[in-house]
């Protein structure tokens, strides 16, 4: 690629990330008129800033992408049990 082609590609990529682009499509597999499989594809390509402007922020709550420590389920269940026991003792209800 020449320098001019690289600059053109960079400009196109910058414009796509700045404005965002949505690609949507459906793929259906049918046999003798019976639909066997449908795959819906929705793809949004945008910069993080643009995605936030659009209200897209799914990566913030995805445990696989988050750097925040995830709560330990066993510890949470134990805490809930202790709270329920304390509540039952305070109200006189059976635990």
Secondary structure, DSSP 8 states (H G I E B T S, - for coil): --HHHHHHHHHHHHHHHHH-EEEEEEEEEEETTEEEEEEEEEEEE--HHHHHHTT--GGGT-TTT--S----HHHHHHHHHHHHHHHHHHHT---
